[in-house]
Amino acid sequence: MSTQLKDARSGNITSAMRKIANSEGVTPEFIREGVAKGNIVIPYNNSHRDIKPIGIGKGLRTKINANIGTSGDDVDIDKELEKLNVAVKAGADTIMDLSTGGDTDRIRKIIIEKSPLPVGTVPIYQSACENLKKGGRISDISVDDIFNVIERHGKDGVDFITVHCGVTLETLDRMEREGRLLDVVSRGGSLLIKWMRYRKEENPLYTYYDRLLEIAREYDMTLSLGDGFRPGCLADATDRGQVQETILLGELADRARKGDVQVMIEGPGHMPINQIEANILIQKRLCHDAPFYVLGPLVTDIAPGYDHITSAIGGAIAASAGADFLCYVTPSEHLRLPTIEDVKEGVIASRIAAHAADIAKGVNGAIDRDIRMARMRKELNWDEQINLSLDPEKAKRMRSESPPSEDDVCTMCASLCAIKIGQGV
């Protein structure tokens, strides 16, 4: 069975590689070489072809993921499809369906069918939900239950899956011996830890990792090795549990690559600003430059309602230091299932962070749009300024809500517009 990684190592440039090269402004050989080395991944299930392929990794534009999906308290597939459309329009690069309420098989299939972007999932959520619906406990989930769900996701066309393979008894022991303020905040990580504690067994995703690789290779599903011990507050950042998990994930990434399976690494979480760059360097070193997928990181714990901002601050620093993939955070993080407007704000905030980082990293063409914006401001060309903005709808609405007395200025400075005055000198 061919995979993007196997083709790349054989010297073959796939059509997906050519499309990505064209959109990134690099050569197809650059993409092929990056995939072969494992520092670029192409999440592209071999049965999910009606999507735009994207590359995530070294030398490419920083990508944005948007999470959508139902919960046990809020099941409305139409609303989730609206969120999908809003996320796509706002500029997300991938979508993750994290549904845990309703008919999750049906919801996933609909989202895959409707999404023009690569779709990711966290299969352990469905394993747990199905067991609980039958009246069972988390500890009743069998190894086959877990892998059967992963197989279904691959067969349905899921392009990348989060799997918490680094949540092991050893990692758990290290975290518990050091002590944490907020323990484990990863939902997938907490489910597996509960399973391990009740059954006194090792994590099946670690024990049967080769079985996972077989499924991923069959569908060319990219593995996103999940951060089950990511810090959920600043006080827990960069502790032994988090670092031990990263060491394990680096080793598992090597095994995946040897098995022709593409892999990326997930990371924190909540983290003080002064620790972000060090965490990126640690991950890149321990995981041999595998693409790094971070949630935020959020740089303070005290801004519920504004966590898209705390996340964007951390995301800009992380991406400028080498992170490749930002998972958006919405204003409603820690408070509720995000609304449609929350999704839009989360995507835009993450895009600002990613774009700022790409300029700092010198990504090909990243600053071009900013230069065009500066020229349009100099010309007082308001229509083009709006068109060049990350959120043209909002920019247009805000200008129309406060119309100036002179068309070529705005109401901030009115006739004292510095640019207009300068043009007359």
C-alpha positions in Angstrom: 0.0 0.0 0.0 1.5 3.3 -1.1 1.6 6.3 1.3 2.8 9.9 0.8 5.8 9.0 2.9 6.6 5.9 1.0 6.3 7.7 -2.3 8.5 10.5 -1.1 11.2 8.1 0.0 11.0 6.4 -3.4 11.6 9.7 -5.1 8.1 10.0 -6.4 6.4 13.4 -6.4 2.7 12.9 -6.0 -0.1 15.2 -7.3 -0.7 16.3 -3.7 2.9 17.4 -3.4 2.7 19.3 -6.6 -0.5 21.2 -5.5 1.0 22.0 -2.2 4.2 23.3 -3.8 2.2 25.5 -6.0 0.2 27.0 -3.2 3.3 27.5 -0.9 5.5 29.0 -3.6 8.2 26.3 -3.3 9.3 23.5 -5.6 7.7 20.1 -5.6 11.1 18.6 -4.8 11.2 20.7 -1.6 7.9 19.1 -0.5 9.0 15.6 -1.5 12.2 16.0 0.4 10.4 17.4 3.5 7.9 14.5 3.5 10.7 12.0 3.1 12.6 13.4 6.0 9.5 13.5 8.2 9.6 17.3 8.8 6.5 17.8 6.5 3.3 15.9 6.6 0.4 15.8 4.2 -2.8 14.7 6.0 -4.6 13.1 3.0 -6.5 9.8 3.5 -6.4 7.8 0.3 -10.2 7.6 0.3 -10.9 11.3 1.0 -10.0 12.9 -2.3 -12.4 15.8 -2.7 -10.2 18.1 -0.6 -7.5 20.6 -1.0 -4.2 18.9 0.1 -2.1 20.9 2.6 1.4 20.5 3.9 2.3 21.0 7.5 5.9 21.5 8.5 9.3 23.0 8.1 9.5 25.9 5.6 5.8 26.1 5.0 3.1 28.6 6.1 1.9 28.0 9.7 -1.4 26.1 9.5 -4.6 26.6 11.6 -6.9 23.9 12.8 -10.5 24.6 13.9 -12.3 22.2 16.3 -16.1 21.7 15.8 -18.4 18.9 17.0 -21.3 18.1 19.3 -21.3 17.4 23.0 -23.6 15.4 25.2 -25.4 18.6 26.1 -25.6 20.2 22.7 -26.4 18.0 19.6 -27.2 20.0 16.5 -25.5 18.8 13.3 -26.9 21.8 11.3 -25.1 24.2 13.7 -21.9 22.2 13.5 -22.1 22.4 9.7 -22.5 26.2 10.0 -19.4 26.2 12.1 -17.6 24.2 9.4 -18.6 26.8 6.8 -17.6 29.7 9.0 -14.2 28.1 9.8 -13.5 27.5 6.1 -14.5 31.0 5.1 -12.4 32.5 7.9 -9.3 30.7 6.6 -8.9 27.5 8.6 -6.6 24.9 7.0 -8.0 21.8 8.7 -11.1 20.8 10.7 -11.3 18.4 13.7 -14.6 16.8 14.5 -14.6 16.2 18.2 -18.3 15.1 18.5 -19.3 13.2 21.6 -23.0 13.7 21.4 -25.6 12.1 19.1 -24.9 9.6 16.3 -21.2 10.3 16.1 -20.7 7.9 13.1 -23.3 9.8 11.1 -22.0 13.2 12.2 -18.5 12.4 11.2 -19.5 11.1 7.8 -21.5 14.2 7.1 -18.6 16.5 8.1 -16.2 14.6 6.0 -18.6 14.8 3.0 -19.1 18.6 3.4 -15.6 19.6 4.3 -13.3 20.9 1.6 -10.4 20.7 4.1 -8.6 17.7 5.7 -10.6 16.4 8.7 -9.1 15.0 11.9 -10.7 13.2 14.9 -9.9 11.7 18.3 -11.2 8.1 18.1 -10.9 7.4 21.8 -13.8 9.8 22.4 -16.1 7.6 20.4 -14.8 4.4 22.0 -15.8 5.9 25.4 -19.1 7.3 24.3 -20.3 4.0 22.7 -19.4 2.1 25.9 -21.1 4.5 28.2 -24.3 4.5 26.0 -24.4 0.7 26.6 -24.3 1.2 30.3 -20.7 0.3 30.6 -17.8 1.9 32.3 -14.6 3.4 30.9 -12.7 0.4 32.2 -15.0 -1.9 30.2 -13.7 -0.7 26.8 -11.8 -3.5 25.1 -8.7 -3.2 23.1 -10.7 -4.3 20.0 -13.3 -1.6 20.8 -10.5 1.0 20.5 -9.0 -0.3 17.3 -12.3 -1.0 15.6 -13.3 2.6 16.0 -9.9 3.7 14.6 -10.5 1.4 11.7 -13.9 3.0 11.1 -12.5 6.5 11.1 -9.9 5.5 8.5 -12.5 3.8 6.3 -14.7 6.9 6.5 -11.9 9.1 5.1 -10.5 10.8 8.3 -7.2 12.4 7.3 -5.4 12.6 10.7 -6.2 11.2 14.1 -5.1 12.2 17.6 -3.9 9.2 19.5 -2.5 9.5 23.0 0.2 6.8 22.8 2.6 8.5 25.2 0.1 8.2 28.1 1.9 5.3 29.8 2.2 3.9 33.3 5.7 5.2 33.5 4.7 8.7 32.4 1.8 8.7 34.8 4.1 7.7 37.6 6.5 10.5 36.9 3.7 13.1 36.9 2.2 11.8 40.1 5.6 11.7 42.0 6.3 15.3 41.0 2.8 16.5 41.7 0.6 18.8 39.7 -1.9 21.5 40.6 -4.4 20.7 37.8 -3.5 17.1 37.1 -4.6 15.9 33.5 -6.8 18.2 31.4 -6.5 16.2 28.1 -9.9 14.5 27.6 -8.3 11.6 25.7 -5.5 11.4 28.2 -7.9 11.3 31.1 -10.0 8.5 29.5 -6.9 6.3 29.0 -5.5 7.0 32.5 -8.8 5.9 34.0 -8.8 2.8 31.9 -5.2 2.0 32.9 -5.8 2.6 36.6 -8.9 0.4 36.8 -7.4 -2.5 34.7 -3.9 -2.1 36.0 -2.7 -2.5 32.4 -0.6 -0.5 30.0 -2.1 1.9 27.5 -3.2 -0.3 24.5 -2.3 2.5 22.0 1.3 2.1 23.3 1.3 -1.7 23.8 -0.3 -2.4 20.3 1.3 0.5 18.5 2.2 -1.7 15.5 -1.5 -2.5 15.1 -2.2 1.3 15.0 0.5 1.7 12.4 -1.0 -1.0 10.2 -4.4 0.8 10.1 -2.8 4.2 9.6 -0.7 2.9 6.7 -3.7 1.2 5.0 -5.6 4.5 4.7 -2.5 6.8 4.7 -3.9 8.5 7.9 -1.4 10.9 9.5 -0.9 10.2 13.2 -1.0 13.2 15.5 0.6 11.9 18.6 -1.5 13.5 21.4 -0.2 15.4 24.4 -2.1 13.6 27.1 0.0 15.3 29.8 -0.1 18.8 28.4 -0.2 21.4 31.2 -3.7 22.8 31.9 -2.3 25.7 33.9 0.8 27.8 34.0 1.9 26.1 37.2 2.2 22.7 35.6 4.1 23.7 32.5 7.3 21.9 31.5 7.1 19.3 34.3 8.4 15.8 34.3 5.2 14.2 33.0 5.1 16.5 30.0 8.8 16.1 29.2 8.7 12.3 29.6 5.7 12.1 27.3 7.6 14.1 24.7 10.6 11.7 24.9 8.3 8.8 24.3 6.5 10.5 21.4 9.8 11.1 19.7 10.6 7.4 19.9 7.1 6.5 18.6 7.5 9.0 15.8 10.7 7.2 14.6 8.8 3.9 14.6 5.9 5.4 12.6 8.3 6.8 9.9 10.0 3.5 9.6 6.6 2.0 8.9 5.9 4.6 6.2 3.3 6.4 8.4 3.3 10.2 8.5 3.4 11.6 12.0 3.2 14.9 13.9 3.5 15.7 17.6 1.0 17.6 19.7 2.1 20.0 22.4 0.9 22.3 25.2 -1.3 23.8 26.4 -0.9 26.5 29.1 2.6 27.9 29.4 4.3 31.1 30.6 5.7 33.2 27.8 9.3 32.6 28.9 9.0 28.8 28.6 7.5 28.6 25.1 10.7 28.8 23.0 12.4 26.2 25.1 9.5 23.8 24.7 9.6 24.1 21.0 13.4 23.5 20.9 12.9 20.4 23.2 10.2 19.0 21.0 12.1 19.6 17.8 15.2 18.0 19.2 13.6 15.0 20.8 11.2 14.3 18.0 13.7 14.8 15.2 12.0 17.8 13.7 8.6 16.3 13.3 5.9 18.9 12.7 4.7 20.4 16.0 0.9 21.0 16.6 0.2 23.2 19.6 -3.0 24.2 21.4 -2.3 27.9 22.0 -0.3 27.9 24.1 -2.3 30.0 26.4 0.0 32.5 28.3 -2.3 33.2 31.2 -5.0 31.3 33.0 -7.2 34.2 34.1 -8.9 35.4 30.8 -12.0 33.2 30.2 -14.0 34.9 27.5 -10.7 36.2 25.9 -8.7 33.0 25.6 -8.5 33.4 21.8 -6.3 36.4 22.6 -4.2 34.6 25.3 -3.8 31.8 22.8 -2.8 34.0 19.9 -0.1 35.6 22.0 1.4 32.2 22.8 0.7 30.9 19.3 2.7 33.7 17.7 5.7 33.1 19.9 5.5 29.3 19.5 5.2 29.4 15.7 8.0 32.0 15.4 10.1 29.6 17.4 9.3 26.7 15.0 5.8 25.3 15.8 4.1 24.4 12.5 0.4 23.9 13.3 -1.8 26.0 15.6 -5.0 24.6 17.1 -7.3 27.5 17.4 -8.8 28.5 20.8 -12.1 30.3 20.9 -13.3 33.0 23.3 -15.5 30.4 25.0 -12.7 28.0 25.9 -13.2 26.8 29.4 -16.8 28.1 29.4 -19.1 26.4 26.8 -19.3 24.7 23.5 -18.3 27.4 21.0 -20.9 29.3 19.0 -20.7 30.1 15.3 -19.3 33.5 16.1 -16.8 32.0 18.6 -15.5 29.8 15.8 -14.9 32.7 13.5 -13.1 34.8 16.2 -11.0 31.8 17.1 -9.9 31.2 13.5 -9.1 34.9 12.9 -7.1 35.2 16.1 -5.0 32.1 15.2 -4.5 33.4 11.7 -3.1 36.6 13.1 -0.7 34.6 15.3 0.3 32.4 12.4 0.8 35.2 10.0 2.9 37.2 12.5 5.1 34.2 13.1 5.5 33.5 9.3 6.9 37.0 8.8 9.3 36.4 11.7 10.3 33.0 10.2 10.8 34.5 6.7 8.3 32.2 5.1 8.1 32.7 1.4 5.8 35.6 0.5 4.5 36.1 4.1 5.1 39.8 4.3 3.8 40.6 0.7 0.2 41.2 1.9 1.4 43.6 4.6 3.4 45.6 2.0 0.3 45.8 -0.2 -1.7 47.0 2.7 0.9 49.7 3.5 0.7 50.9 -0.1 -3.1 51.1 0.0 -3.0 53.0 3.2 -0.6 55.5 1.6 -3.1 55.9 -1.3 -6.1 56.2 1.1 -7.6 53.3 -0.9 -10.2 52.1 1.6 -11.8 49.4 -0.6 -8.5 47.7 -1.1 -7.5 48.0 2.6 -10.7 46.2 3.4 -10.1 43.5 0.8 -6.6 42.9 2.1 -7.7 42.5 5.7 -8.0 39.1 7.4 -11.7 39.8 8.1 -13.1 42.0 5.3 -16.7 41.8 6.6 -15.8 43.1 10.0 -13.5 45.9 8.6 -16.2 47.0 6.2 -18.9 47.0 8.9 -16.8 49.0 11.3 -16.0 51.7 8.7 -19.7 51.9 7.6 -20.8 52.3 11.2 -18.8 55.5 11.7 -18.9 57.3 8.3 -16.4 60.2 7.9 -17.2 63.6 6.7 -14.5 63.2 4.0 -14.5 59.9 2.0 -10.8 59.5 1.9 -10.2 59.6 5.7 -11.7 57.8 8.7 -13.3 59.2 11.9 -10.3 58.5 14.0 -8.4 61.6 12.7 -10.9 63.1 10.3 -9.4 66.1 8.5 -6.2 65.7 10.6 -5.3 62.4 8.9 -1.5 62.2 9.0 -1.3 60.5 5.6 -3.5 63.0 3.9 -1.6 65.9 5.5 1.7 64.4 4.4 0.5 64.1 0.8 -0.2 67.8 0.7 3.3 68.7 1.9 
